[in-house]
Amino acid sequence: MEIFKKHIAASKNYVGGKSAEEVGGGRKMYKMSSNENALGISPKAVQAAKDAAEKLYLYPDGTPKRLAQAIAESYGNQIDHSQVIISDSGSSVIEIINRGFLNEGDEYIVTNPTFQLYRVLGIKMGAVQVDVRLEGDDFKLNVQGILDAITDRTRLLYITNPNNPTGTIFPEEQLDELFNAVPDHVIIIHDEVYEKYVEDPRYCTAMKWILQGKNMVGLNSFSKMYGMAGMRLGYGYTTPKLAEYLTKLTKPFSTNRIALEAGIAAVKDTDFLQKSVDHVHKAKRYMYTELDRLGVKYWKTEANFILIKTEEDPLAFEEFMVTQSIMVRPVNYFGADGCTRVTISTDEGNEAFIKALELFLKK
C-alpha cells in the first residue's frame, strides 16, 4: 500500500538563497542575495532579545497578544489586535492560509514572475497553480486575465506588492478594479513585506480593502524591514471573520520568547525603521546613477532590491560575483528569465558591487 501522498512526493522544495558562511568559506562576503536589512536589526530589539534569553526556561506567551497589539498600534489601531495572525514567519502564515482554504484539486492564482513559495506550498496541498503572467517589460498586472482565470475551484489569489523579484508595484486604482470584481469565494493574499520602502504615491496596502470587509489578508514579515530574518517571525492582518477562522489553525506557543520580545521592540522602534528606509532610498539612487553609467538594464524599485539584466547568463554572473566576495540572486526560478536580483547593501557593499560589475562587463 502506498503510504505517501502523491502530490507531496512529486513536489519540489523551495530553493532558498545560500548563507554567506556557505559561500564565503571564512572570507568576508557582501550578501546582496536575500533582501535582508542592510543596517541590521534595531538595537532595542537586540536588547529585548538578550533580556528574553535569560528567561528561556519559561514558556513564551501562549498567544502572542502583546505583539499583535503592537502591530495593530503600528497601523494606527485601524484594526483590533484579534485581527492579526502571527506565526514563526510570513511563510508559515501562508501555510496557515493554505490549510484553511486549499483542498486537493482546488486552484490558486499567481502572477509570475513572483515569489515562488506560493507555488511550492500550494502544490504540497494538492492544489493546482494557475499562472497569469505579468505583462510587458514593465511587469503590469493582467487584471482581465486574472478575472478570466477564476473558476468555481479558485480559492486563493496571490498578489505581491511591491513585487518580488521585480521591485515594481501595482497601483491602487488597478487593484480597485481587480479586487472589486473578485468573487467572495476567493481569498486575496496581498503580500506587502516591502511596503515600508515604497515611495510611489499610487501604492496602497491591504488595509483599505480589509476595512471594507473584503475577503483579504495583508501579509507581512519581520525578515526584511525589521532585520529579523534569523529569528523567523511574520504576520497577517485581515477581517474579524477571517481572523477568527484562521486563528483556529495556529498553534499555542508558536512564537518563541526571543522572537516575541524582539518583535515588540522592533515594531515600536520607529526611528530605526525610518533610518533603514532612508538608507534604501538614498542607496538606490546611487545604484541607478552607476547602473546608468555602465549601461546596465534595470528596473526602478519600490523595495530594497533592484532587478537587473546583463547580456551574459545570470548563473555565470553569480559565479563571477562570488569571486569578488559578493552574493547576488539569479531569478530564472522566479520566472524572470535572464535577470538577477541585487539587494541594496551598505554603502561599502554597494560600492563593492559596482566595482565588481564594472570588472564583469570588461571581461
C-alpha positions in Angstrom: 0.0 0.0 0.0 1.3 3.5 -0.9 1.8 5.5 2.3 2.9 8.8 0.7 0.6 11.4 -0.8 1.4 11.6 -4.5 1.3 15.4 -4.8 3.7 15.8 -1.9 6.1 13.0 -3.0 6.2 14.5 -6.5 6.7 18.2 -5.4 9.9 20.1 -5.2 11.1 22.1 -2.2 11.7 25.9 -2.3 15.2 26.7 -3.3 16.3 29.4 -0.8 19.4 31.6 -1.0 22.6 30.4 0.4 24.2 31.9 3.6 27.4 33.9 3.5 29.0 31.2 5.6 28.2 28.5 2.9 29.6 30.6 0.1 32.4 32.6 1.7 34.5 29.9 3.3 35.5 32.2 6.0 36.2 35.3 3.9 34.1 38.5 4.1 31.1 38.4 1.8 28.7 41.2 0.9 25.4 39.3 0.9 23.2 41.0 -1.7 21.0 38.0 -2.4 18.3 37.7 0.2 16.8 41.2 0.7 17.9 41.4 4.3 18.1 44.8 6.0 21.5 46.4 5.2 21.5 48.1 8.6 20.8 45.0 10.6 18.4 44.9 13.5 17.2 47.6 15.9 19.5 47.9 18.9 16.3 48.0 21.0 15.3 44.7 19.5 18.7 43.2 20.2 18.5 44.3 23.9 15.0 42.8 24.2 16.3 39.5 22.7 19.2 39.4 25.2 16.8 40.1 28.1 14.4 37.4 26.8 17.3 34.9 26.6 17.6 34.9 30.4 14.1 33.5 30.6 14.2 30.8 28.1 13.3 28.2 30.7 9.8 29.7 30.7 7.2 29.2 28.0 6.5 32.3 25.9 3.0 33.8 25.7 0.5 31.1 24.8 -1.0 33.5 22.3 1.2 36.4 21.0 -1.4 39.0 22.0 1.1 41.7 23.1 2.9 41.5 19.7 -0.5 41.6 18.0 -1.4 44.7 20.0 1.9 46.4 19.0 1.3 45.6 15.3 -2.3 46.9 15.5 -0.9 50.1 17.1 1.6 50.5 14.2 -1.4 50.6 11.8 -2.9 53.4 13.9 -5.3 51.0 15.6 -7.4 50.8 12.4 -7.8 47.1 13.3 -8.1 45.2 16.6 -5.3 43.0 17.8 -7.5 40.0 17.3 -7.4 40.6 13.5 -3.6 39.9 13.5 -2.4 36.4 12.8 1.1 35.7 14.0 3.4 32.8 13.2 7.1 32.0 13.0 7.5 33.5 9.6 5.5 35.1 6.7 5.9 31.7 5.0 4.1 30.0 7.9 1.2 32.4 7.6 0.9 31.3 4.0 0.8 27.7 5.2 -1.9 28.6 7.7 -4.0 30.2 4.9 -3.4 27.2 2.6 -4.5 24.8 5.2 -7.6 26.9 5.8 -8.7 27.2 2.2 -7.0 24.7 -0.1 -8.1 21.2 -0.7 -6.8 18.7 -3.3 -7.8 19.8 -6.7 -8.5 23.4 -5.8 -6.9 26.2 -7.7 -4.9 29.2 -6.7 -3.7 32.1 -8.9 -0.2 33.6 -9.0 1.3 36.3 -11.3 4.8 35.3 -12.4 7.5 36.5 -12.1 6.8 36.5 -8.4 7.8 34.8 -5.1 8.0 31.1 -5.7 7.0 29.9 -2.3 3.3 30.3 -3.2 3.8 27.6 -5.9 5.7 25.3 -3.6 3.3 25.4 -0.7 0.2 25.3 -2.8 1.3 22.2 -4.7 2.1 20.5 -1.4 -1.6 20.9 -0.6 -2.5 19.0 -3.8 -3.8 22.3 -5.3 -3.3 23.5 -8.9 -1.4 26.6 -9.7 -2.9 28.9 -12.3 -0.3 31.4 -13.6 -1.5 34.7 -15.1 1.8 36.2 -16.0 2.7 39.9 -15.6 2.6 41.8 -18.9 5.2 43.7 -20.8 8.6 45.0 -20.0 7.2 47.0 -17.0 5.5 43.9 -15.4 1.9 45.2 -15.4 -0.8 43.2 -13.8 -3.2 41.5 -16.2 -6.4 42.3 -14.5 -8.8 40.8 -17.1 -6.6 37.7 -17.4 -6.9 37.1 -13.6 -10.6 37.6 -13.7 -11.0 35.2 -16.6 -8.9 32.6 -14.8 -11.2 32.5 -11.8 -13.4 29.4 -11.6 -15.6 27.7 -9.1 -12.5 25.8 -7.9 -10.4 29.0 -7.3 -9.7 29.6 -3.6 -6.7 31.9 -3.4 -5.3 34.8 -5.3 -1.7 35.9 -4.5 -0.7 39.5 -5.3 2.8 40.5 -4.3 3.0 44.3 -3.9 5.8 45.5 -4.1 6.5 42.5 -6.3 9.5 40.2 -5.7 11.7 39.9 -7.8 10.7 42.9 -10.0 10.5 45.6 -7.3 7.6 47.1 -9.1 4.2 48.0 -7.7 0.6 47.5 -8.7 -1.2 50.9 -8.2 -4.3 51.3 -6.1 -6.5 52.2 -9.0 -5.7 49.0 -10.8 -6.2 46.9 -7.7 -9.5 48.5 -7.1 -10.6 47.3 -10.5 -9.4 43.8 -9.7 -10.5 43.4 -6.1 -13.9 44.8 -6.6 -14.6 42.1 -9.3 -13.1 39.1 -7.4 -15.9 36.9 -6.1 -16.3 36.3 -2.4 -15.2 32.6 -2.6 -11.7 33.7 -3.5 -9.4 34.9 -0.7 -6.9 37.5 -1.7 -3.4 37.5 -0.2 -1.8 40.9 -0.6 1.9 40.2 0.2 3.3 43.5 1.3 6.6 42.6 3.1 8.4 45.5 1.4 5.7 48.1 1.8 7.6 50.5 4.1 10.2 51.1 1.3 7.5 52.4 -1.2 7.7 56.0 -2.4 5.2 55.8 -5.2 2.0 57.6 -4.1 -0.1 55.3 -6.1 0.6 52.4 -3.7 -1.9 51.1 -1.2 -1.7 48.4 1.5 -4.4 45.8 2.1 -5.8 47.9 4.9 -8.1 49.8 2.6 -9.9 46.7 1.3 -9.9 44.9 4.7 -11.7 47.8 6.3 -14.2 47.5 3.5 -14.8 43.8 4.5 -13.1 42.3 1.5 -12.0 38.6 1.9 -8.3 39.5 2.1 -5.2 39.0 4.1 -2.3 41.6 4.3 0.9 39.5 4.6 4.0 40.9 6.3 7.3 39.7 7.7 9.9 40.7 10.2 12.7 39.4 7.9 13.0 42.4 5.7 12.2 45.8 7.1 12.8 44.9 10.7 16.0 43.0 10.1 15.0 39.8 11.9 15.4 37.2 9.2 17.3 34.9 11.6 14.5 34.9 14.2 11.6 33.8 11.9 8.6 35.9 12.6 5.7 37.0 10.4 2.1 38.1 10.5 -1.0 38.6 8.5 -3.9 41.0 9.2 -7.4 40.5 8.0 -11.1 40.9 8.6 -12.6 39.9 12.0 -14.4 36.9 10.4 -11.3 35.6 8.6 -9.1 36.2 11.6 -11.4 34.2 13.9 -11.3 31.3 11.4 -7.5 31.4 10.7 -6.7 31.7 14.4 -8.2 28.2 14.9 -5.3 26.9 12.7 -2.5 28.5 14.7 -0.6 26.6 17.4 -0.2 27.7 21.0 3.3 28.8 21.9 4.1 29.2 18.2 6.2 32.3 18.7 9.4 31.7 20.7 10.2 34.1 23.6 13.2 35.8 21.9 11.4 36.5 18.7 8.3 37.7 20.5 10.1 40.2 22.7 12.4 41.4 19.9 9.4 41.8 17.6 7.6 44.0 20.0 10.7 46.2 20.5 11.3 46.3 16.7 7.7 47.4 15.9 8.0 50.2 18.5 11.4 51.4 17.3 10.1 53.7 14.5 13.4 55.7 14.5 15.4 52.6 13.4 12.8 51.7 10.8 12.9 55.1 9.3 16.7 55.1 9.3 16.5 51.8 7.4 14.0 53.2 4.8 16.0 56.4 4.3 19.2 54.4 3.7 17.5 52.4 0.9 16.0 55.5 -0.7 19.4 57.1 -0.8 21.4 54.0 -1.8 19.1 53.0 -4.7 19.6 56.4 -6.3 23.4 55.8 -6.1 22.9 52.4 -7.7 20.7 53.9 -10.5 23.4 56.5 -11.3 26.1 53.8 -11.5 24.0 51.4 -13.5 23.1 54.1 -16.0 26.8 54.9 -16.3 27.6 51.3 -17.0 24.7 50.9 -19.4 23.1 48.0 -17.5 19.4 47.4 -17.9 17.5 47.6 -14.6 14.0 48.4 -13.2 13.4 51.1 -10.7 12.4 49.7 -7.4 9.9 50.3 -4.6 11.6 47.6 -2.5 15.1 47.1 -1.0 16.5 45.3 -4.1 17.0 46.1 -7.8 16.3 43.7 -10.7 19.0 43.9 -13.4 19.7 42.2 -16.7 23.1 41.6 -18.1 23.9 40.1 -21.5 25.5 37.0 -20.1 23.8 34.2 -18.3 22.8 35.1 -14.7 24.5 31.9 -13.3 27.8 33.0 -14.9 27.3 36.5 -13.4 26.5 35.0 -10.0 29.7 32.8 -10.1 31.8 35.8 -11.1 30.4 38.0 -8.3 31.2 35.3 -5.7 34.9 35.6 -6.8 34.6 39.3 -5.9 33.1 38.4 -2.5 29.6 39.5 -3.5 26.4 37.3 -3.4 23.5 38.1 -5.8 20.4 36.1 -6.8 19.6 34.8 -10.3 15.8 34.8 -10.6 15.1 32.5 -13.5 13.5 30.3 -10.8 11.1 33.2 -10.0 10.0 33.5 -13.7 12.2 36.4 -14.6 14.4 34.8 -17.2 17.9 36.3 -17.7 17.6 38.6 -14.7 19.4 38.9 -11.4 18.1 40.4 -8.1 20.5 42.6 -6.2 19.8 43.5 -2.6 20.7 47.1 -1.6 23.6 46.8 0.8 25.6 49.1 3.0 27.3 52.0 1.2 30.5 49.9 1.2 28.7 46.9 -0.2 27.0 48.9 -2.9 30.3 50.4 -4.0 32.0 46.9 -4.0 29.1 45.6 -6.2 29.5 48.4 -8.7 33.3 47.9 -8.9 32.8 44.1 -9.4 30.1 44.7 -12.0 32.4 47.0 -13.9 35.1 44.3 -13.9 32.5 41.7 -15.1 31.4 44.0 -18.0 35.0 44.4 -19.1 35.8 40.7 -19.3 
